[in-house]
Amino acid sequence: MKDFLSLVGHVWGCRMNLKRKFAHFVYSNAVCITPQAAFLFLFHLETAG
């Protein structure tokens, strides 16, 4: 039973770690992409309007 609990804890810890890595990845990409997307959007508005 104790081994099972430690296994569950290990898997849970790995999942939380993956979530944290994924969130960091998304955040760092958003920081890079958002200014470019905003610029392209404004540029599109200027040329379309």
C-alpha positions as CSV (number, residue, x, y, z in Angstrom):
1,M,0.0,0.0,0.0
2,K,2.8,2.4,0.9
3,D,4.5,1.6,-2.5
4,F,1.3,2.4,-4.3
5,L,0.9,5.7,-2.5
6,S,4.5,6.7,-3.3
7,L,3.9,5.7,-7.0
8,V,0.8,7.8,-7.1
9,G,2.7,10.7,-5.5
10,H,5.5,10.3,-8.0
11,V,3.1,10.3,-11.0
12,W,1.2,13.3,-9.6
13,G,4.4,15.2,-9.1
14,C,5.5,14.5,-12.7
15,R,2.1,15.7,-14.0
16,M,2.3,18.9,-12.0
17,N,5.9,19.4,-13.2
18,L,4.7,18.9,-16.8
19,K,1.9,21.4,-16.4
20,R,4.3,23.9,-15.0
21,K,6.7,23.4,-17.9
22,F,3.9,23.7,-20.4
23,A,2.6,26.8,-18.7
24,H,6.0,28.4,-18.8
25,F,6.4,27.4,-22.5
26,V,3.1,28.9,-23.4
27,Y,3.9,32.1,-21.4
28,S,7.3,32.5,-22.9
29,N,6.0,32.0,-26.4
30,A,3.1,34.4,-25.8
31,V,5.6,37.1,-24.7
32,C,7.4,36.6,-28.0
33,I,4.4,36.3,-30.3
34,T,2.0,38.8,-28.9
35,P,3.9,42.0,-29.9
36,Q,4.3,40.6,-33.4
37,A,0.7,39.7,-33.7
38,A,-0.4,43.1,-32.4
39,F,1.9,44.8,-34.9
40,L,0.6,42.7,-37.8
41,F,-3.0,43.3,-36.7
42,L,-2.5,47.1,-36.6
43,F,-0.6,47.0,-39.9
44,H,-3.5,45.1,-41.4
45,L,-6.0,47.6,-40.1
46,E,-3.9,50.5,-41.5
47,T,-3.6,48.9,-45.0
48,A,-7.2,47.7,-45.0
49,G,-8.8,50.9,-43.8
